[in-house]
């Protein structure tokens, strides 16, 4: 299948009109689980922000990687766990150090037990993040250990959120239309921007020509739907020296076929590293879907003392629309707005943080509260300076969340945005170990339960991880409504 020109948006009928029908393999996920069990494979997902868990349930998450944390994760059932690296919120040097440390820690623990594992580096489904840095670091370490990778699967699809790959190009759904990802606001990200929707060209662009588009392989929809797992296996086995391979997918069945082909290739000796969006992870571990969580599911052990806190740091257009709808739909949620301009002014910073802290604690004593940054995004004059600004803002939100933890009981916490949700979990709430219990909506908005120690009174706290770029305008208000139980809002507002 040839690459699709990426010049404008298309409706679904136009985009999919020439595709073969999906290949449905009965019991595909069971077959994948059996293949993983036969190989004794643990799948370790290195998640560059917490939103990669939106496609899984019943899966452990670590935010640290000391020996005791890793042993705890390997002791859980399922053969999979996530490690929150937060590398999307780090500069390249910091990201390299974190990945190296994690890989070395895992290697040390597994040498003792002889456990076999494979890595997935979970990146953003709209292509933002440290690529190729993350895969380069892991590939170099594997090579130094005498176990080089043959192939690098690139599978960014996130199907419930409308992120698909077809004709080797990546598309983002808005309403009933699909737009090439390079024509969206995501491609203009201040830190991780890009120009190519064709993933072969994207690889060439991001590697600065070190890997040319012509050398990138592809597992196309025809390969998947006509050739099946055997054809996928053949393509993977043809790769050498961590050759990138684009994985096309528009439905879950495409990923099932791709993963079955991957397990066949690995059984024949292939070493494969994966750089993927959330959907691939569920297929890779053969996870069956579960229904969205209800309030009763989340609080099955009983309601917690305290009110709810929503923390919003994301500035993407969709997040702002969701915040606007939340405020229109739920009138009794207190709003504390952190003025980013004042925060970045060293003369005003302390006073602004003191004001927000006082208002936040007072609000949480009487009801639910929304802690949000001012909606006008402040960016720097380079990708690095923009990242520093984002880190400063995130640190302020973390400090205010920690103040709330020390001052009032919390019934639940929701964080909006990738960096925000990572920093809130680790810095604001001190979550070290958690379990992803499921999602609030089909395939989006994960709910974690804190499994760490109880020195802050937060053992069992439901923590809702809400990506900045998913859902509809109403989804944030819907999520808050679910967490509040029976307190429904006027959907006409």
Buried (B, 14 or more C-beta within 10 A) or exposed (E): BEBBEBEEBBEBEEBBEEBEEBBEBEEBBEBBBEBBEEBEBBBBBBBBBBBBBBBBBBBBBBBBBEEEBBEBBBEBEBBBBBBBBBBBBBBEEBBBEBBBEBBEBBEEBBEEEEBEBBBBBBBBBBBBBBBBBBBBBBBBBBEEEEEBBBBBBBBBBBBBBBBBBBBBBBBBBEEEBBBBBBBBEBBEBBBBBBEBBBBBBBBBBBBEEEBEBEEBBBBBBBBBBEBBBEBBBBBBBBBEEBBBBBBBBBBBBBBBBBBBBBBBBBEEEBBBBBBBBBBBBBBBBBBEBBEBBEBEBBBEEEEBEBBBBBBBBBBBEBBBBBBBBBBBBBEEBBBBBBBBEBBBEEEEBEEBBEBBBEBBBBBBEEEBBBBBBBEEBBBBEEBEEBBBBBBBBBEBBBBBBBBBBEBBBBBBBBBBBBBBBBBBBBBBBBBBBBBBBBBBBEBBBBBBBBBBEEEBBBEBBBBBBBBBBBBEBBBBBBBBBBBBEEEEBEEEE
